[in-house]
């Protein structure tokens, strides 16, 4: 005999799902951020895009964007990477780094982001596309007190704090909470003996 379990209201699962209101709980948006490092000749670079739109227009950030409702999260990461930088799926292997959900991390709305990380050991040409104004590899220089990201004449400078890094007063910063994400990604590389 097939016995169907019922909840406190006497509903079967089928009845419960039929009557369920998905608007009962407000839903946050979900995004992906992709941190791609290039390591060659003991030099480390990171791939950044310059934002073409608000918020943080003109600031540098990691490639990324919103998850489509019918899309796998990792597929979204590969899609956004290609859409903004022209980097193809066969050129990188993405691994999930961390999930970021600070309430005020995005001024538009509540946004939870899943960050992915990759390390490549060859030159990969990049081209800004979609909502990226520019895409470039930034050299990373780091010591005990300071972190610098530079590309051509662009220098993003950060000072080390107990909580990670903060921008120096005369420098541009990274968009959103991407400085925090970069700090976690660099720690990941250190913890896995990928950098010293």
C-alpha positions in Angstrom: 0.0 0.0 0.0 1.4 3.4 -1.1 1.0 5.8 1.9 1.5 9.5 1.1 3.0 11.6 3.8 1.1 14.7 4.7 2.1 17.9 6.4 0.4 19.6 9.4 -2.3 21.0 7.1 -3.0 17.5 5.8 -1.5 18.2 2.3 0.4 15.7 0.2 3.6 17.0 -1.4 1.8 17.4 -4.7 -1.0 19.5 -3.0 1.6 21.5 -1.1 3.5 22.4 -4.3 0.3 23.2 -6.1 -0.6 25.8 -3.4 2.9 27.0 -2.7 3.5 30.8 -3.3 7.0 31.3 -4.6 6.6 35.1 -3.9 6.4 34.4 -0.1 10.1 35.0 0.3 11.8 37.8 -1.6 14.5 36.4 -3.9 18.0 37.9 -4.2 19.7 38.1 -7.5 22.6 35.8 -8.2 25.8 36.7 -10.1 29.1 35.1 -11.0 32.5 36.8 -10.7 35.5 35.2 -12.5 39.1 35.7 -11.3 41.6 34.6 -13.9 45.3 34.7 -13.0 48.1 34.3 -15.6 51.4 33.0 -14.3 54.4 33.2 -16.5 58.1 33.6 -15.8 57.4 34.1 -12.1 55.1 37.0 -12.8 51.5 37.0 -11.9 48.7 38.9 -13.7 45.0 39.1 -13.2 42.3 39.8 -15.8 40.1 42.8 -15.2 37.4 44.6 -17.2 36.6 48.3 -17.1 32.9 48.8 -16.4 30.9 50.5 -19.2 27.7 51.0 -17.1 26.5 52.0 -13.7 27.1 51.2 -10.9 30.8 51.8 -10.7 31.0 53.0 -14.3 34.7 53.4 -15.3 36.0 51.3 -12.5 37.9 48.0 -13.0 36.3 44.8 -11.9 36.4 41.1 -12.5 34.4 39.8 -15.5 31.0 38.6 -14.4 27.3 39.2 -14.4 23.9 37.9 -13.6 22.8 34.2 -13.7 20.0 33.4 -16.1 17.1 31.7 -14.5 17.5 28.5 -16.5 21.3 28.4 -16.4 23.8 26.3 -14.5 26.0 28.5 -12.3 29.3 27.4 -13.8 27.9 27.7 -17.3 27.0 31.3 -16.4 30.6 31.9 -15.4 32.0 30.6 -18.7 29.4 32.6 -20.6 30.1 35.9 -18.8 33.9 35.4 -19.2 33.5 35.0 -22.9 30.9 37.8 -23.3 33.1 40.4 -21.6 36.7 39.3 -22.5 36.4 36.9 -25.5 38.1 34.2 -23.4 36.8 30.8 -24.5 35.8 27.8 -22.4 38.6 25.7 -23.6 41.2 28.3 -22.6 40.5 28.2 -18.8 39.4 25.7 -16.2 37.2 27.3 -13.6 37.0 26.2 -10.0 34.6 27.6 -7.4 36.3 29.9 -4.9 33.7 31.3 -2.5 30.2 32.8 -2.3 29.8 36.4 -1.4 26.6 37.7 0.1 27.2 40.9 2.1 23.9 42.7 2.2 25.2 45.9 0.7 27.8 44.5 -1.8 25.8 45.8 -4.8 23.9 49.1 -4.6 21.2 48.0 -7.0 19.6 45.2 -4.9 20.5 42.2 -2.8 23.0 40.3 -4.9 24.8 37.0 -4.0 27.8 36.2 -6.1 29.6 33.0 -6.7 33.3 33.6 -7.5 35.3 31.3 -9.7 39.0 31.1 -10.1 41.4 29.9 -12.8 45.1 30.0 -13.4 46.5 29.9 -16.9 50.2 29.6 -17.9 50.1 31.0 -21.4 49.2 34.4 -23.0 45.6 34.6 -23.7 44.6 37.6 -25.8 41.6 39.5 -24.4 39.1 41.8 -26.1 36.5 43.9 -24.3 32.9 43.0 -25.4 29.3 43.3 -24.2 29.2 45.7 -21.2 33.0 45.9 -20.7 34.6 49.1 -22.0 38.1 47.5 -21.8 39.7 44.2 -20.8 43.3 43.9 -19.8 45.8 41.8 -17.9 47.2 43.6 -14.8 50.5 42.8 -13.3 50.3 42.0 -9.6 53.1 43.3 -7.3 52.8 42.5 -3.6 54.9 42.9 -0.5 54.2 42.9 3.2 52.5 46.3 3.1 51.2 47.0 -0.4 49.4 45.4 -3.4 49.7 47.1 -6.8 47.9 46.2 -10.0 49.2 47.8 -13.1 48.6 47.8 -16.8 50.3 50.4 -19.0 49.9 53.7 -17.1 47.1 52.5 -14.9 48.1 51.7 -11.3 45.6 50.5 -8.7 47.3 50.6 -5.3 46.1 49.1 -2.0 47.6 48.9 1.5 47.5 45.7 3.5 45.3 45.8 6.6 44.3 43.2 9.2 41.2 42.5 7.2 42.8 42.3 3.8 43.4 45.4 1.6 42.1 48.9 1.3 42.7 51.3 -1.5 45.2 54.0 -1.1 43.8 57.5 -1.0 45.3 58.6 -4.3 44.2 55.4 -6.2 41.1 54.1 -7.9 39.6 51.0 -6.3 38.0 47.9 -7.7 34.2 47.8 -8.2 31.8 46.2 -5.7 33.6 44.0 -3.2 36.1 42.8 -5.7 39.1 43.9 -3.6 37.9 41.5 -0.9 37.4 38.8 -3.5 41.0 39.4 -4.9 42.4 39.2 -1.4 40.7 35.8 -0.9 41.8 34.6 -4.3 45.5 35.5 -3.6 45.2 33.7 -0.2 43.9 30.7 -2.1 46.9 30.8 -4.4 49.2 31.0 -1.3 47.5 28.2 0.6 47.8 25.9 -2.5 51.5 26.8 -3.0 50.7 28.4 -6.4 52.5 31.7 -5.4 54.9 32.6 -2.6 
